Amino acid sequence: MKLSSEISRLLWQGERRAGMKVVIAGSLVVAVAYAGLLGAWFRACRHDACPTTENLTIIPLRQTSTIYAADGSQIAELGAERRTFIALNEMAPILKSAFLVTEDRRFYRHHGVDYLRVLGAIGANISRGRLREGFSTITMQLARNLWPESIDGRERTMSRKVREIQVAYRIEKKYTKDRILELYLNQIPLGGQVFGVEPASREYFGKSASSLNVAEAALLAALPKGPTSYNPRRFPARAVARRNLILDLLRDDGQLTASEAASWKTYPLRLVPERIRSSTAPYFTEYVRQAVEQRMADQLRVGGLKIFTTLDPAIQRSSEHALEGQLASIERGRYGRYPRRSYQQYLASRDGGEEPEAAPYLQGMVLVQEAATGRVVAMVGGRDFETSKFNRATQAHRQAGSAFKPFVYSAAVRQGAPLSRLVDDEPISIQSDRVGEADWSPNNSDYQFQGAITLREALYRSRNAATVRLGMDIGLSSVIAEAKRFGLTTPIRPYPSTLLGTSEVIPMELVSAYSAFANGGERTLPRVIERIEDREGVVLWESHTERSSVMDPAQAWLLTNALRDVVRRGTAYGAVTGAGFRYPSGGKTGTSDDYADNWYIGFTSDYVTGVWIGMDRRERIMQGAQGGKLAAPVWTTIMEEVYQHHAPPTDWLEPPGIAAITIDRSTGFLATPDCPGELKITEYFLYGTEPQQYCPIHAAPVLIQDAALLQPTN
């Protein structure tokens, strides 16, 4: 017993001496820390090292900007950091309580720094012999989160902590406690690129922070301690354990009863499926992002913009499915042997390395524009945005092929040529004016020639030789000027081959040019954004329809009527009318001479839709690849689906200034009673361009003064 008592006495004395050492050491540490703090206090914010809040009425939060479709649905978010602001009074009350008991219990009783917590943290760190306990208040954390460049949380120095404290004091002087808490809850990092309780609530629970229950609120409050360590998707058991700890804190603080806390601990972890990061219509949304950045880069950088676009999600889906379905059919050999590896074969062979600049598989483009307004309702810039972000609708420069020909015929009509004018579809050779270059002898796609045909027939049958003869006759400069008038901005070379579309064009510009045929002579500029609002709903910018007159209505009607023959009996008949499309429409197929570019640009009175198919590098798609065979079916599929959900398009009304006259199509002259019936057709003319003579080949017993044959239709 004596030995035991002596041992106890010695141990007590040892503990007392050890305790005295701890107290002395602790005092010295506090004294040294205080002295260091004083020195750091005066040094920390010299030379504008601390950010200032004096010129701020609202501290800017870097939020995501949201892109909306025309129907109001959200289609994408812009910004590396996902942020969506929500007012404090809109948050679930239990959410605020959960963060306060976890992060800063005395938030409403201190002025930026909780000195009781500071002393507690110093004592805990001394007793453990290392720095484990922090004392950052919500205001101090907000300072770090708002100005990470000046107050880097990774910097473990006294000066950084002092800057943090000084800025916290400034914030407390300028803002109310509720405003500080609101800013904090909208700024706190909660895992990955999610910042703030609103996007975190939608990320994990699929609902707003205003609708969270107790268990969900506690789970979000668990994340600031370690957003990665307590990620509920990666570490669900760990996240639930910390959530339950916070439920205990709420109970201890009187926010929950013991039974309520126990009940909420049993609440299952119910997470919504992880977000699909790729947006709807990725080529469209990236084009929108670039347009917004060009117009208001600073506001986009801060974020919080609401960008309302022209996209129609249903037409977008139809366009994507129609294009991919056709490209896959081509690769499977539906239109003949396809000599390359397919897109699926390419995906299967990828090794995960960097994607090539030019996709080594068949590509395509679709652009759908409202004719009257210019709104782009669908944009497909390629097959897969993840493997190729190059937008073929807006960035590509491709040969237009025969899709360029309407500008040749428009220039001819502008000069007074009637569509009944005959032009020779016979072999032609044009001598080159460049030394060492061979003469150019264009051929027709079927390698046949039809002799003298009308301009109308030369257009809807897409005859190359006839088009070149016509273009050389009216002048290359006139054709180039016409193309520019229609809105093409790319260089158009003054070479005869340009008449067949060998100059490169931007697909969006070519599609927009055709809006003049749909609109009675007025071209509409394409637009993708309706308006941009700030986070408060104030309109910062809005677009309006921009039109330019390129033809008078009568001339436009003539060209439109001729382009309608492309689907009624020309190169697109099989893929459009023959496939069952019965609504009034017109268009033009296009094929480059090496089968590298396939086009169909079609229009109704509602929409202008362009389809392009080809390889990124100028390579032959396959033998015999033509726009009427490969591209036009995509147009028909899209527009059939569009008009299943929209009112049918109206027909084009004949404007004043048009005369309908019966002619002999083999001569272009007025028909006589003796002209064979199969040669008699009704042709339309601008006033003053009507033929004045009867067919000289067939008997003409009536005189030119017979006004009945020349009676205009209006």
ABEGO torsion letter per residue (X at the ends): XAAAAAAAAAAAAAAAAAAAAAAAAAAAAAAAAAAAAAAAAAAAABGGABBBAAABABBBBBBBBBBBBAAGBBABBBEABBBBBBBAAABBAAAAAAAAAAABAAAAABAGBBAAAAAAAAAAAAAAGBBABBABBAAAAAAAAABAAABBAABBBAAAAAAAAAAAAAAAAABBAAAAAAAAAAABBAEEABBEAAAAAAAAAGBBAAABBAAAAAAAAAAAABAAAABAAABAAAAAAAAAAAAAAAAAAGABBAAAAAAAAABBBBBBBBBBABBBGAAAAAAAAAAAAAABAAAAAAEGBBBBBABBAAAAAAAAAAAAAAAAAAAAGAAEBBABBBAAAAAAABAGBBBBABBABBBBBBBBBBAAAGBBABBBAEABAAABABBAAAABBBBAEAAAAAAAAAAAAAAGBBAABBBBBBBBBBBBABBGBBBBBBBBAAGBBAEBBBAAAAAAAGBAAAAAAAAAAAEAAAAAAAAAAAGBABBBBBBAAAAAGABBBBAAAAAAAAAAAAAGGBBBBBBABABBBBAAGBBABBBBBBBBBABBAAAAAAAAAAAAAAAAABAAAAABAAAGBABBBBEBBBBBAAGABBBBBBBBAABBBBBBBEBABBBBABBGBBAAAAAAAAAAAAAAAAAAABBBBBBBBBBBGBBBBBBBAAAGBBBBAABBAAABBBBBBBBGABBABBBAABBBABBAABAAAABBAX
